[in-house]
Amino acid sequence: MSVRKSLNLLLPALLGLSIAACSSTPDLAPASPLPEVGNTLNTKARWSTSIGNGVGEYYSQLKPVVEGDRVFAASRDGMLAAYDKETGKRQWQLRLDKLAVNEQQRSPRIAGGLVAAYGNLYFGSENGLVYAVSQADGDLLWTQTVAGEVLAAPAVDDGKVVVHTSAGNLIALDSSTGVQQWQLRNEQPSLTLRSQATPVTAGGAVLYGRADGRLGIALLANGQPVRDTRIANPRGATELERMVDVAAKPVILGDILFTIAYNGQLTAHQLISGQELWKRQYQGSQDLSTDGRLLYISDSRSHLFAVDARSGMEVWSNTELENRQLTASVVFGDYLVAGDAQGYLYWFDSQTGVLKSLQRIDSKGLYVAPIVAGNTLYVQSRSGDLLAIDQP
């Protein structure tokens, strides 16, 4: 079920509970006031369109994807469409809620972000379905039921679609047929975030964050476990304090692997040997971003940090958006861009952390980081607005 966005500081933790809080719930940690910024950047959208009803107030990691000359986007209730990435003109549309495979469901509940590979789109749903759709014309190629909700985008590599489900299962499907190739089961703690890390593939292996505070590595060919690395240790008197989900997508720079955990820390390990290089006390569940030199962190309090990837030393911090439910950030030219739960998009100088500009995109809020393709930033809002913004 959904968790309303008014819960501010405790929202990431409460996302792991199967309860809903009404929007009238008082703020437990009030958001910082909107900063006063002289907007000097031209960040007006080149085009905008709408993709169904968006994701509403539900938890979601659903985001668009760009491939070739098109951008593909979906709504939680099952609308999937392709748009010309330069003009925003819609090229085809598929209503997943009208298909026989979803007849028994009130909604397709699409949640895992789209991945483009092999000429297809792959994504999953809270209903435990994985879909493959042709990029060319929107034809549904196959669906497959898996054990658990698919809340994150899959990893697609070597003819396999690998999903990490809310039940802790890592499952590989054949990319052409959807037939299950293997499954790796992991025990789940009693309380977890309602969030899953997108798996990453590298060197014939798949890397994935786990709810028990570990980063798992398995062979892509057959799912055989290679090793798991402890990123965070459960501490505290309550189950809430002991949550240590590794819910952010791992980042690989050269031969170094970076991971962050909720109620945990930011770590750097040698990719092959697993040797720890450094660790720092940053906590979060949002994906990391990088420009190849710096790592950028949106932590659990909506503080932004830039950390030197080699040494782990902090380069700058920005705390003026505290408790505004900041999304993960993306590097876009000279800027670092992130959104918040009130629908504002923020532009920071990526080297200093100084806030340069902000704009209101959707009063219903922004829930996921924008995506970057070339000189264009694509933003999808809770209401289903899809915008293309040129690099200023």
C-alpha positions as semicolon CSV with decimal commas, in nm:
position;residue;x (nm);y (nm);z (nm)
1;M;0,000;0,000;0,000
2;S;0,105;0,360;-0,029
3;V;0,275;0,582;0,222
4;R;0,184;0,950;0,204
5;K;0,454;1,200;0,139
6;S;0,382;1,415;0,446
7;L;0,578;1,192;0,681
8;N;0,904;1,370;0,599
9;L;1,195;1,236;0,804
10;L;1,041;0,897;0,887
11;L;0,911;0,837;0,535
12;P;1,197;0,614;0,417
13;A;1,155;0,389;0,718
14;L;0,779;0,377;0,703
15;L;0,795;0,284;0,336
16;G;0,884;-0,065;0,457
17;L;0,556;-0,107;0,644
18;S;0,239;-0,229;0,478
19;I;0,032;0,055;0,621
20;A;-0,088;0,382;0,480
21;A;-0,083;0,715;0,659
22;C;-0,335;0,976;0,557
23;S;-0,216;1,304;0,415
24;S;-0,348;1,487;0,722
25;T;-0,080;1,326;0,941
26;P;0,117;1,608;1,108
27;D;0,478;1,653;0,999
28;L;0,709;1,469;1,237
29;A;1,007;1,667;1,113
30;P;0,900;1,983;0,930
31;A;1,068;2,057;0,601
32;S;1,306;2,350;0,575
33;P;1,160;2,663;0,415
34;L;1,214;2,704;0,045
35;P;1,554;2,873;-0,007
36;E;1,561;3,219;-0,156
37;V;1,754;3,196;-0,482
38;G;1,800;3,440;-0,766
39;N;1,719;3,218;-1,063
40;T;1,974;3,307;-1,328
41;L;1,957;2,986;-1,533
42;N;1,733;2,928;-1,833
43;T;1,575;2,597;-1,736
44;K;1,243;2,630;-1,915
45;A;1,119;2,300;-2,060
46;R;1,164;2,253;-2,434
47;W;0,854;2,035;-2,435
48;S;0,620;1,869;-2,190
49;T;0,356;1,601;-2,213
50;S;0,159;1,374;-1,982
51;I;0,189;1,002;-1,917
52;G;-0,143;0,891;-1,771
53;N;-0,196;0,952;-1,401
54;G;0,169;0,918;-1,305
55;V;0,232;0,738;-0,976
56;G;0,000;0,936;-0,749
57;E;0,099;0,930;-0,382
58;Y;0,231;0,575;-0,392
59;Y;0,589;0,472;-0,334
60;S;0,754;0,427;-0,673
61;Q;1,091;0,408;-0,846
62;L;0,929;0,430;-1,189
63;K;1,131;0,651;-1,423
64;P;1,158;0,697;-1,801
65;V;1,438;0,572;-2,024
66;V;1,592;0,714;-2,343
67;E;1,702;0,487;-2,627
68;G;1,793;0,606;-2,975
69;D;1,568;0,893;-3,079
70;R;1,288;0,814;-2,834
71;V;1,204;0,846;-2,468
72;F;0,981;0,581;-2,310
73;A;0,771;0,640;-2,000
74;A;0,498;0,464;-1,802
75;S;0,238;0,535;-1,535
76;R;0,164;0,320;-1,231
77;D;-0,185;0,239;-1,362
78;G;-0,048;0,084;-1,680
79;M;-0,004;0,342;-1,954
80;L;0,320;0,294;-2,149
81;A;0,420;0,526;-2,432
82;A;0,704;0,623;-2,666
83;Y;0,780;0,987;-2,748
84;D;1,013;1,158;-2,990
85;K;1,290;1,280;-2,761
86;E;1,335;1,608;-2,948
87;T;0,971;1,714;-2,988
88;G;0,777;1,511;-2,731
89;K;0,538;1,385;-3,000
90;R;0,385;1,052;-2,899
91;Q;0,469;0,765;-3,135
92;W;0,278;0,479;-2,976
93;Q;0,086;0,394;-2,662
94;L;0,004;0,068;-2,483
95;R;-0,262;0,031;-2,213
96;L;-0,138;-0,254;-1,993
97;D;-0,450;-0,232;-1,778
98;K;-0,656;-0,346;-2,079
99;L;-0,457;-0,664;-2,136
100;A;-0,582;-1,008;-2,033
101;V;-0,278;-1,065;-1,811
102;N;-0,403;-0,788;-1,579
103;E;-0,774;-0,879;-1,576
104;Q;-0,765;-0,997;-1,214
105;Q;-0,588;-0,686;-1,086
106;R;-0,735;-0,347;-1,001
107;S;-0,425;-0,185;-1,150
108;P;-0,103;-0,307;-1,314
109;R;0,085;-0,113;-1,040
110;I;0,396;-0,061;-1,250
111;A;0,678;0,030;-1,010
112;G;1,018;-0,084;-1,132
113;G;1,182;0,163;-1,371
114;L;1,206;0,095;-1,742
115;V;1,519;-0,060;-1,895
116;A;1,588;-0,053;-2,270
117;A;1,786;-0,344;-2,414
118;Y;1,782;-0,579;-2,713
119;G;1,522;-0,359;-2,885
120;N;1,277;-0,411;-2,598
121;L;1,163;-0,248;-2,275
122;Y;1,179;-0,448;-1,952
123;F;1,010;-0,350;-1,625
124;G;0,822;-0,494;-1,329
125;S;0,526;-0,431;-1,103
126;E;0,402;-0,451;-0,746
127;N;0,180;-0,736;-0,867
128;G;0,488;-0,953;-0,913
129;L;0,481;-0,939;-1,294
130;V;0,776;-0,869;-1,522
131;Y;0,701;-0,735;-1,871
132;A;0,885;-0,727;-2,203
133;V;0,752;-0,483;-2,463
134;S;0,885;-0,408;-2,812
135;Q;1,040;-0,062;-2,844
136;A;0,941;-0,051;-3,212
137;D;0,562;-0,064;-3,179
138;G;0,466;-0,127;-2,816
139;D;0,369;-0,491;-2,868
140;L;0,365;-0,697;-2,548
141;L;0,616;-0,978;-2,600
142;W;0,585;-1,169;-2,273
143;T;0,504;-1,147;-1,905
144;Q;0,635;-1,358;-1,622
145;T;0,519;-1,394;-1,262
146;V;0,793;-1,380;-0,999
147;A;0,800;-1,430;-0,622
148;G;0,759;-1,084;-0,471
149;E;0,697;-0,726;-0,580
150;V;0,934;-0,576;-0,836
151;L;0,999;-0,228;-0,699
152;A;1,324;-0,147;-0,880
153;A;1,440;-0,154;-1,239
154;P;1,589;-0,485;-1,355
155;A;1,942;-0,541;-1,482
156;V;1,960;-0,674;-1,837
157;D;2,276;-0,844;-1,959
158;D;2,394;-1,159;-2,137
159;G;2,041;-1,249;-2,249
160;K;1,901;-1,230;-1,895
161;V;1,661;-0,998;-1,715
162;V;1,754;-0,995;-1,345
163;V;1,502;-0,864;-1,093
164;H;1,539;-0,821;-0,718
165;T;1,202;-0,860;-0,545
166;S;1,061;-0,738;-0,216
167;A;1,070;-1,096;-0,089
168;G;1,449;-1,088;-0,112
169;N;1,465;-1,305;-0,422
170;L;1,713;-1,243;-0,702
171;I;1,560;-1,392;-1,018
172;A;1,695;-1,421;-1,371
173;L;1,458;-1,454;-1,669
174;D;1,541;-1,527;-2,031
175;S;1,525;-1,190;-2,212
176;S;1,359;-1,344;-2,522
177;T;1,099;-1,568;-2,360
178;G;1,065;-1,467;-1,995
179;V;1,133;-1,823;-1,881
180;Q;1,296;-1,831;-1,539
181;Q;1,664;-1,929;-1,554
182;W;1,752;-1,929;-1,187
183;Q;1,652;-1,793;-0,846
184;L;1,860;-1,699;-0,543
185;R;1,671;-1,665;-0,216
186;N;1,776;-1,442;0,074
187;E;1,616;-1,411;0,415
188;Q;1,455;-1,077;0,491
189;P;1,464;-0,891;0,825
190;S;1,130;-0,841;0,998
191;L;1,121;-0,472;0,905
192;T;1,259;-0,331;0,579
193;L;1,236;-0,023;0,363
194;R;0,975;-0,034;0,087
195;S;1,258;-0,003;-0,159
196;Q;1,489;-0,232;-0,352
197;A;1,826;-0,161;-0,505
198;T;1,850;-0,197;-0,882
199;P;2,096;-0,479;-0,952
200;V;2,417;-0,403;-1,144
201;T;2,606;-0,643;-1,370
202;A;2,983;-0,644;-1,415
203;G;3,234;-0,904;-1,532
204;G;2,987;-1,191;-1,550
205;A;2,843;-1,118;-1,206
206;V;2,536;-0,943;-1,068
207;L;2,569;-0,715;-0,765
208;Y;2,267;-0,626;-0,552
209;G;2,196;-0,453;-0,223
210;R;2,013;-0,653;0,043
211;A;1,782;-0,561;0,327
212;D;2,013;-0,726;0,582
213;G;2,283;-0,463;0,529
214;R;2,490;-0,668;0,286
215;L;2,590;-0,632;-0,077
216;G;2,551;-0,965;-0,253
217;I;2,741;-1,086;-0,559
218;A;2,626;-1,383;-0,768
219;L;2,728;-1,536;-1,098
220;L;2,510;-1,404;-1,379
221;A;2,521;-1,739;-1,560
222;N;2,360;-1,951;-1,289
223;G;2,293;-1,741;-0,977
224;Q;2,561;-1,911;-0,770
225;P;2,661;-1,684;-0,478
226;V;3,015;-1,553;-0,498
227;R;3,032;-1,350;-0,177
228;D;2,845;-1,095;0,029
229;T;2,996;-0,790;0,192
230;R;2,874;-0,632;0,514
231;I;2,793;-0,265;0,453
232;A;2,605;-0,190;0,776
233;N;2,552;-0,363;1,111
234;P;2,210;-0,346;1,277
235;R;2,227;-0,138;1,595
236;G;1,969;0,008;1,832
237;A;1,692;-0,095;2,064
238;T;1,405;-0,093;1,813
239;E;1,347;-0,265;1,480
240;L;1,327;0,080;1,320
241;E;1,672;0,172;1,445
242;R;1,810;-0,163;1,331
243;M;1,704;-0,123;0,968
244;V;2,015;-0,136;0,749
245;D;1,879;-0,181;0,397
246;V;2,125;-0,139;0,112
247;A;1,856;0,013;-0,111
248;A;2,072;0,232;-0,335
249;K;2,206;0,110;-0,667
250;P;2,577;0,021;-0,637
251;V;2,820;0,244;-0,829
252;I;3,128;0,110;-1,003
253;L;3,417;0,341;-1,100
254;G;3,701;0,148;-1,259
255;D;3,784;-0,131;-1,018
256;I;3,618;0,028;-0,714
257;L;3,266;-0,043;-0,588
258;F;3,073;0,216;-0,384
259;T;2,770;0,136;-0,170
260;I;2,560;0,319;0,090
261;A;2,320;0,181;0,350
262;Y;2,023;0,314;0,543
263;N;2,126;0,356;0,910
264;G;2,469;0,250;0,785
265;Q;2,760;0,403;0,601
266;L;2,917;0,480;0,265
267;T;3,184;0,229;0,168
268;A;3,444;0,177;-0,104
269;H;3,566;-0,175;-0,186
270;Q;3,790;-0,331;-0,445
271;L;3,550;-0,482;-0,699
272;I;3,739;-0,807;-0,754
273;S;3,885;-0,885;-0,411
274;G;3,621;-0,718;-0,194
275;Q;3,892;-0,546;0,013
276;E;3,760;-0,242;0,198
277;L;3,936;0,080;0,096
278;W;3,749;0,328;0,313
279;K;3,417;0,392;0,483
280;R;3,246;0,710;0,598
281;Q;2,943;0,784;0,816
282;Y;2,685;0,880;0,555
283;Q;2,341;0,719;0,562
284;G;2,078;0,697;0,293
285;S;1,862;0,493;0,061
286;Q;1,875;0,713;-0,249
287;D;2,098;0,618;-0,542
288;L;2,444;0,769;-0,553
289;S;2,553;0,974;-0,854
290;T;2,900;1,057;-0,980
291;D;3,095;1,263;-1,231
292;G;3,382;1,015;-1,220
293;R;3,573;1,210;-0,955
294;L;3,314;1,293;-0,692
295;L;3,033;1,087;-0,542
296;Y;2,710;1,276;-0,469
297;I;2,487;1,169;-0,181
298;S;2,127;1,262;-0,091
299;D;2,110;1,135;0,265
300;S;1,819;1,042;0,490
301;R;1,777;1,404;0,606
302;S;1,784;1,546;0,252
303;H;2,133;1,682;0,301
304;L;2,354;1,680;-0,007
305;F;2,722;1,584;0,004
306;A;3,005;1,559;-0,244
307;V;3,275;1,308;-0,151
308;D;3,607;1,243;-0,324
309;A;3,578;0,892;-0,468
310;R;3,944;0,804;-0,412
311;S;3,985;0,916;-0,054
312;G;3,632;0,939;0,084
313;M;3,704;1,295;0,200
314;E;3,410;1,535;0,201
315;V;3,443;1,812;-0,058
316;W;3,127;2,007;0,019
317;S;2,788;1,978;0,188
318;N;2,454;2,154;0,152
319;T;2,194;2,125;0,431
320;E;1,947;2,397;0,329
321;L;1,688;2,147;0,198
322;E;1,660;1,946;0,519
323;N;1,358;1,711;0,534
324;R;1,224;1,819;0,193
325;Q;1,238;1,452;0,081
326;L;1,505;1,512;-0,177
327;T;1,538;1,267;-0,463
328;A;1,868;1,124;-0,574
329;S;2,068;1,370;-0,781
330;V;2,206;1,355;-1,134
331;V;2,508;1,525;-1,289
332;F;2,400;1,748;-1,579
333;G;2,680;1,949;-1,733
334;D;2,822;2,174;-1,462
335;Y;2,523;2,116;-1,237
336;L;2,385;1,868;-0,991
337;V;2,006;1,839;-1,023
338;A;1,755;1,689;-0,776
339;G;1,384;1,723;-0,698
340;D;1,176;1,728;-0,381
341;A;0,837;1,614;-0,250
342;Q;0,681;1,957;-0,309
343;G;0,763;1,943;-0,678
344;Y;1,067;2,171;-0,691
345;L;1,366;2,097;-0,910
346;Y;1,698;2,227;-0,774
347;W;2,015;2,314;-0,964
348;F;2,345;2,313;-0,771
349;D;2,698;2,394;-0,879
350;S;2,842;2,042;-0,884
351;Q;3,185;2,155;-0,765
352;T;3,081;2,380;-0,477
353;G;2,730;2,273;-0,377
354;V;2,595;2,627;-0,410
355;L;2,227;2,634;-0,507
356;K;2,201;2,825;-0,834
357;S;1,837;2,792;-0,936
358;L;1,506;2,625;-0,859
359;Q;1,176;2,578;-1,037
360;R;0,835;2,431;-0,958
361;I;0,756;2,134;-1,180
362;D;0,448;1,977;-1,020
363;S;0,269;2,068;-0,696
364;K;0,207;1,694;-0,642
365;G;0,580;1,641;-0,607
366;L;0,887;1,483;-0,761
367;Y;0,971;1,135;-0,637
368;V;1,260;1,008;-0,849
369;A;1,579;1,156;-0,991
370;P;1,567;1,304;-1,342
371;I;1,751;1,120;-1,618
372;V;2,017;1,267;-1,845
373;A;2,058;1,186;-2,215
374;G;2,311;1,399;-2,399
375;N;2,229;1,766;-2,346
376;T;1,875;1,704;-2,224
377;L;1,731;1,641;-1,879
378;Y;1,406;1,440;-1,861
379;V;1,187;1,479;-1,553
380;Q;0,881;1,271;-1,461
381;S;0,651;1,399;-1,184
382;R;0,399;1,232;-0,956
383;S;0,112;1,362;-1,169
384;G;0,260;1,203;-1,480
385;D;0,407;1,518;-1,635
386;L;0,709;1,442;-1,852
387;L;0,939;1,731;-1,937
388;A;1,251;1,778;-2,148
389;I;1,487;2,053;-2,032
390;D;1,793;2,163;-2,228
391;Q;2,129;2,211;-2,063
392;P;2,157;2,577;-1,953
